[in-house]
């Protein structure tokens, strides 16, 4: 019973969630008139509404899971304040900053479009912008309209459903079949303390560990649940966590070479590589160090030699980068553990330098060929039949709808003037609209009347 409880507790690691984010609504502009003693001619002095707050995701290196999002799926930033008299503007809504683990990928849920990839601590991304505040009546005064009661309503903030996908950032991904000794190795070379036991899928969550080789030199390792045959099709649990190895600079492929191994060592090596090649060809090409584990057990010496020969054959026929010699280790006796960590440290330094050079070259190339985007024009009117009604859409008219108070006579007149300016009546007639037909714009419905 206690074992089941421990499993459930450990499985709280969450690496993919969907949430809804909404920016704050902008505050309304104010209708106000200046009235002061000894000032015979007052005037409109309504202040502007404040902008709504935006929803911002920020990479936080103290977080390692998305589990908190399981209990809160909707996030909304504060609204902006309404304008006041004497030209006082409403307060801007505060931005809602949501911390997420470093390595979080943000996508639009509807079309899986990539929004951002938060790979650096402190990196931020605005995922839902706040709405603009409305203008106060002072902006609508002119020589003909000296006492306007017209104002703008604040616009709603952006609303979006997004998918957060966590890909842990580590230098070395320790991979292999279940019970190959991954958790034991990471507990041996770092301060990480994953649960270790002699049954399949002991590792239910990825574990990160920092390996310090010498002062000022360290690297991060992650052990992943075992990959079994058919994992790329969803068999077992390892496929759920392969994404966490996609960011690794290299893989440490651990193979149990003892005579008690659940899968014969050379077959285990081939089985794992087949699964990752099916999962992702790019993932398959990552530098891979093959290490035989449990060399303190019977049959290990012979099996390790067989594994070395099989790896050499595989490397000569497949497009895969096997680095270093196939090494035998024992976490129980400490055999070759120091040699392994020193080799990994040196290789990681080499791969980091290569990655920096590649990123530098990519940035330079981007500077040369990048085309600056042109200012986006607001979408024109679109009209389509929706049952017996006509649906009108377009950024300009939808923004106008959002800013208009239809209980305000001056605002209603401005709306009708704008519709004529857009040529809406003529376009509706061209689509077949007649007097009495229903016209839908955003969340509003109107009755169409032809000019007599």
C-alpha positions, 0 to 999 in steps of 0.5 A: 500500500505504501509503495502505491502511495509513493508511486502516485506521489512521484508521478506528480511530475507534469510536462504538458498542460493547456491553459487559457490566458486573457489580457485585462480590459482597458478602462473606459474614457471619462465624460467630465466638464471643467467647472472652476470659480472665475473660469467662465468658459469651462470645457470637457476634461474627461481623462483616458482609461488605463490599458489593461494588464498583459499576461506574461510567462517568465522562465524561472530556474527554481521550477522543474514541473508544470504541476501547478497548472493542473489546479488553475487553468484560467489566468486573467490580468487585471483590467485598466482603471476608468478615466476621471475628471480633470484629465486624470487617466485611469491606472494601468492594469498590472501585468500578470507574470506567471513563472514557468520552468526553464525549457517551456515551449509555448504553442497555440492550442488551436493550430499548434503554432509555436509562440516561444521557447523559454530556454534562458532563466528570466526570459519572458513572453507576452502571451495575451496583451491587455486591451487599450484604454478608451479616450475621454470626452476632451479628445472629441471637442472641436469648433462645432462640438464644444461640449461632447458627451462622447467617449471611448470604451476600453477594448477587451484584452486578447484571449487565447488557449495555449499549450505549455510543453516542458522540455528539461534542459540538461547537457547529458541525457542518461537513456536506455532500457528499464533497469539498466542502472540509470537512476543508480548512476545519476545518484552516484555521480550527482546529488540527485536521489531518485528512487531505485528498485529492482522492477521495471519503470522504477523511474516514473519522472525525469531526475536532474542532477548536477555533476561537479568534476572540478572547481568551476566545471560542472554539467547537468544530467537527466535520467529518463524512464526506460525505453522499451520496444514499441515506445515510439507508438506509445508502449510503456512510459519512456515515450512520454519523456523522450522530449526531455532528451531533445535538448541534450547535447549528448546521450549516455546510453546505458546497457546492462551487460550482466548475465541477468539482464532482462534483454541481451546487451547487443539486442538492448542496444539495437532495440533502443536505437531503433526506437529513437530513430522512429521517434525522431531522425534528428534525435537519433543523430545526437552524439551517443556514448555507450556505457556497459553497466553492472560490470561487477556481476557475472557474465559482464566481461564477455557481454561487454566485449560483444557489445563493443563489437556490435557498436563498431558494426552499427557505427560503420553502417548507420548515420549515427555519431558514437563518441568515445570507447564503449566503457564498462562501469559499476556504480556498486564498486565505483569502477570507471565512474571517475573516468566516465565523469571526466570524459563527459566533462571534456566532451560537454565543453567541446559540444558547448563551444560548437553550439555557441559557434553555431548560434553565433553564425546563425545570428549573423546570417539572420542579421544579413538576410532578415527582412523587416516586417511591414506595418500590418494594415487592419483587415478590411470588411468581410461579409458572409451569410450565417443562416438567415443573418449576415456576419460582418467581420474585420478589425476596424469595425470590431474595434469600433464596436468594442469602443462604442457605448450604444446607450450614448446618443453621440456614440451611436451617431458616430458608429453610423457615420463610420459604417457609411464611411466603410461602405457597409450598407452598399456591401451588405446590399451586394451580398443580398441583404434587405430591410429587416435582415439581421446583421451580426457584428462581434457579439451585437445584432442589428436590423438592416434598413435600406436607405429610402 
